Amino acid sequence: METANQMLKTAMEAKDSKVDRKLKMINLQMQKAKLEHQIEKEERKNNKDEEIDGEGSVVLDRNELLRRIAKAKDLTQTDK
């Protein structure tokens, strides 16, 4: 009976050890992701003036759109 008890204890300790390693690995991955997120956030904060690649459309207000049309019209007229 004592041998079975010892084997069960060893098996439980091995399982606990395996779970602890998995938890440590997940914790390290979360810390890495958090650090990378902070670095990206600081880089975006420092590079506000640079263009950002992305998908989608650009929304302009009416006045900006009119300015761009007028500028394009002026450029095409001066080229002729």
Phi and psi in degrees as GROMACS dihedral restraints (atoms count N, CA, C in turn):
[ dihedral_restraints ]
;  ai    aj    ak    al  type     phi  dphi    fc
    3     4     5     6     1   -67.2    20    10
    4     5     6     7     1   -34.2    20    10
    6     7     8     9     1   -63.7    20    10
    7     8     9    10     1   -43.3    20    10
    9    10    11    12     1   -63.6    20    10
   10    11    12    13     1   -39.7    20    10
   12    13    14    15     1   -63.0    20    10
   13    14    15    16     1   -43.3    20    10
   15    16    17    18     1   -64.5    20    10
   16    17    18    19     1   -42.2    20    10
   18    19    20    21     1   -64.3    20    10
   19    20    21    22     1   -41.3    20    10
   21    22    23    24     1   -63.8    20    10
   22    23    24    25     1   -42.3    20    10
   24    25    26    27     1   -61.7    20    10
   25    26    27    28     1   -44.0    20    10
   27    28    29    30     1   -63.6    20    10
   28    29    30    31     1   -42.2    20    10
   30    31    32    33     1   -64.3    20    10
   31    32    33    34     1   -41.2    20    10
   33    34    35    36     1   -67.2    20    10
   34    35    36    37     1   -40.0    20    10
   36    37    38    39     1   -64.7    20    10
   37    38    39    40     1   -38.6    20    10
   39    40    41    42     1   -65.2    20    10
   40    41    42    43     1   -42.0    20    10
   42    43    44    45     1   -65.9    20    10
   43    44    45    46     1   -42.5    20    10
   45    46    47    48     1   -60.5    20    10
   46    47    48    49     1   -41.5    20    10
   48    49    50    51     1   -62.3    20    10
   49    50    51    52     1   -42.2    20    10
   51    52    53    54     1   -64.8    20    10
   52    53    54    55     1   -43.0    20    10
   54    55    56    57     1   -64.9    20    10
   55    56    57    58     1   -40.6    20    10
   57    58    59    60     1   -61.4    20    10
   58    59    60    61     1   -42.2    20    10
   60    61    62    63     1   -62.4    20    10
   61    62    63    64     1   -42.2    20    10
   63    64    65    66     1   -63.1    20    10
   64    65    66    67     1   -42.7    20    10
   66    67    68    69     1   -64.1    20    10
   67    68    69    70     1   -40.4    20    10
   69    70    71    72     1   -63.1    20    10
   70    71    72    73     1   -41.6    20    10
   72    73    74    75     1   -63.5    20    10
   73    74    75    76     1   -44.3    20    10
   75    76    77    78     1   -63.8    20    10
   76    77    78    79     1   -40.6    20    10
   78    79    80    81     1   -62.1    20    10
   79    80    81    82     1   -43.8    20    10
   81    82    83    84     1   -63.9    20    10
   82    83    84    85     1   -40.0    20    10
   84    85    86    87     1   -64.0    20    10
   85    86    87    88     1   -39.3    20    10
   87    88    89    90     1   -67.0    20    10
   88    89    90    91     1   -40.2    20    10
   90    91    92    93     1   -64.2    20    10
   91    92    93    94     1   -40.0    20    10
   93    94    95    96     1   -64.1    20    10
   94    95    96    97     1   -45.1    20    10
   96    97    98    99     1   -62.6    20    10
   97    98    99   100     1   -39.8    20    10
   99   100   101   102     1   -64.8    20    10
  100   101   102   103     1   -43.2    20    10
  102   103   104   105     1   -64.3    20    10
  103   104   105   106     1   -44.1    20    10
  105   106   107   108     1   -62.8    20    10
  106   107   108   109     1   -38.5    20    10
  108   109   110   111     1   -64.4    20    10
  109   110   111   112     1   -42.4    20    10
  111   112   113   114     1   -63.7    20    10
  112   113   114   115     1   -41.1    20    10
  114   115   116   117     1   -63.7    20    10
  115   116   117   118     1   -45.6    20    10
  117   118   119   120     1   -60.9    20    10
  118   119   120   121     1   -41.1    20    10
  120   121   122   123     1   -62.5    20    10
  121   122   123   124     1   -43.5    20    10
  123   124   125   126     1   -67.4    20    10
  124   125   126   127     1   -38.6    20    10
  126   127   128   129     1   -65.0    20    10
  127   128   129   130     1   -41.7    20    10
  129   130   131   132     1   -65.0    20    10
  130   131   132   133     1   -36.2    20    10
  132   133   134   135     1   -66.1    20    10
  133   134   135   136     1   -38.9    20    10
  135   136   137   138     1   -77.6    20    10
  136   137   138   139     1   -24.5    20    10
  138   139   140   141     1  -113.2    20    10
  139   140   141   142     1    44.7    20    10
  141   142   143   144     1   -63.7    20    10
  142   143   144   145     1   -33.4    20    10
  144   145   146   147     1   -79.4    20    10
  145   146   147   148     1   -15.9    20    10
  147   148   149   150     1   -78.3    20    10
  148   149   150   151     1   153.8    20    10
  150   151   152   153     1   -72.5    20    10
  151   152   153   154     1   148.2    20    10
  153   154   155   156     1  -115.5    20    10
  154   155   156   157     1   126.7    20    10
  156   157   158   159     1   -75.4    20    10
  157   158   159   160     1   137.2    20    10
  159   160   161   162     1  -167.6    20    10
  160   161   162   163     1   175.3    20    10
  162   163   164   165     1  -111.6    20    10
  163   164   165   166     1   153.2    20    10
  165   166   167   168     1   123.6    20    10
  166   167   168   169     1  -158.3    20    10
  168   169   170   171     1  -122.2    20    10
  169   170   171   172     1   158.9    20    10
  171   172   173   174     1  -101.7    20    10
  172   173   174   175     1   129.7    20    10
  174   175   176   177     1   -99.9    20    10
  175   176   177   178     1   124.0    20    10
  177   178   179   180     1  -115.9    20    10
  178   179   180   181     1   149.8    20    10
  180   181   182   183     1   -80.9    20    10
  181   182   183   184     1   168.3    20    10
  183   184   185   186     1   -59.2    20    10
  184   185   186   187     1   -44.9    20    10
  186   187   188   189     1   -64.6    20    10
  187   188   189   190     1   -41.6    20    10
  189   190   191   192     1   -64.9    20    10
  190   191   192   193     1   -41.0    20    10
  192   193   194   195     1   -62.0    20    10
  193   194   195   196     1   -43.7    20    10
  195   196   197   198     1   -63.6    20    10
  196   197   198   199     1   -39.8    20    10
  198   199   200   201     1   -61.6    20    10
  199   200   201   202     1   -44.0    20    10
  201   202   203   204     1   -66.6    20    10
  202   203   204   205     1   -38.7    20    10
  204   205   206   207     1   -65.0    20    10
  205   206   207   208     1   -43.9    20    10
  207   208   209   210     1   -63.9    20    10
  208   209   210   211     1   -41.8    20    10
  210   211   212   213     1   -63.6    20    10
  211   212   213   214     1   -44.1    20    10
  213   214   215   216     1   -64.2    20    10
  214   215   216   217     1   -37.8    20    10
  216   217   218   219     1   -65.5    20    10
  217   218   219   220     1   -42.5    20    10
  219   220   221   222     1   -63.1    20    10
  220   221   222   223     1   -41.3    20    10
  222   223   224   225     1   -64.5    20    10
  223   224   225   226     1   -40.7    20    10
  225   226   227   228     1   -70.7    20    10
  226   227   228   229     1   -32.2    20    10
  228   229   230   231     1   -72.8    20    10
  229   230   231   232     1   -35.6    20    10
  231   232   233   234     1   -75.1    20    10
  232   233   234   235     1   -24.3    20    10
  234   235   236   237     1   -75.3    20    10
  235   236   237   238     1   -22.1    20    10
